[in-house]
Amino acid sequence: MPAPKDPRTPQQRITDQLAAAHRQLTREGLSRSQRARIADRIHDLKEQQAALS
């Protein structure tokens, strides 16, 4: 059985991932290293988003 395909465009996937990362960043109780990893992820996603534009 073939794997289901994601119907979203690459831009939509990045937008969804950015929203999820921002939600994670606003959680309470995150350590400094966790916040740094999430911020790095957001930065990488924004670079990918700019490359697609």
SEDOKOL-123234 format. One record per residue (C-alpha): residue number from 1; residue in three letters; x, y, z. Coordinates in Angstrom, 1 decimal. Last residue first. Example, Ala and Ser with C-alpha at 12.3 -4.5 7.8 and 13.67 -1.06 7.14 Angstrom:
PT seq type     c1     c2     c3
PT   2  SER   13.7   -1.1    7.1
PT   1  ALA   12.3   -4.5    7.8
//
This chain:
PT seq type     c1     c2     c3
PT  53  SER    9.5   33.0   -2.6
PT  52  LEU   10.7   29.5   -2.1
PT  51  ALA   14.1   30.6   -0.8
PT  50  ALA   12.5   33.0    1.6
PT  49  GLN   10.4   30.2    3.1
PT  48  GLN   13.5   28.0    3.5
PT  47  GLU   15.3   30.9    5.3
PT  46  LYS   12.2   31.4    7.5
PT  45  LEU   12.3   27.7    8.3
PT  44  ASP   15.9   27.8    9.3
PT  43  HIS   15.4   30.8   11.6
PT  42  ILE   12.4   29.1   13.2
PT  41  ARG   14.4   26.0   13.8
PT  40  ASP   17.2   28.1   15.3
PT  39  ALA   14.7   29.7   17.6
PT  38  ILE   13.4   26.3   18.6
PT  37  ARG   16.9   25.1   19.4
PT  36  ALA   17.7   28.3   21.4
PT  35  ARG   14.4   28.0   23.4
PT  34  GLN   15.3   24.4   24.3
PT  33  SER   18.8   25.4   25.3
PT  32  ARG   17.4   28.2   27.6
PT  31  SER   15.1   25.8   29.2
PT  30  LEU   11.4   25.8   28.5
PT  29  GLY    9.1   26.1   31.5
PT  28  GLU    6.3   28.0   29.9
PT  27  ARG    5.3   27.4   26.3
PT  26  THR    5.7   30.4   24.0
PT  25  LEU    8.4   28.9   21.9
PT  24  GLN    6.4   25.8   21.2
PT  23  ARG    3.5   27.8   19.7
PT  22  HIS    6.1   29.7   17.6
PT  21  ALA    7.5   26.3   16.4
PT  20  ALA    4.0   25.1   15.5
PT  19  ALA    3.2   28.2   13.5
PT  18  LEU    6.5   27.9   11.7
PT  17  GLN    5.8   24.3   10.8
PT  16  ASP    2.4   25.2    9.4
PT  15  THR    3.9   28.0    7.3
PT  14  ILE    6.7   25.6    6.1
PT  13  ARG    4.1   23.0    5.1
PT  12  GLN    2.0   25.7    3.3
PT  11  GLN    5.0   26.9    1.3
PT  10  PRO    5.9   23.3    0.3
PT   9  THR    2.4   22.9   -1.0
PT   8  ARG   -0.1   20.8    1.0
PT   7  PRO   -1.6   17.6   -0.4
PT   6  ASP    0.7   15.4    1.6
PT   5  LYS    0.8   12.1   -0.2
PT   4  PRO   -0.4    8.9    1.5
PT   3  ALA    2.1    6.0    1.6
PT   2  PRO    1.6    3.3   -1.0
PT   1  MET    0.0    0.0    0.0
//
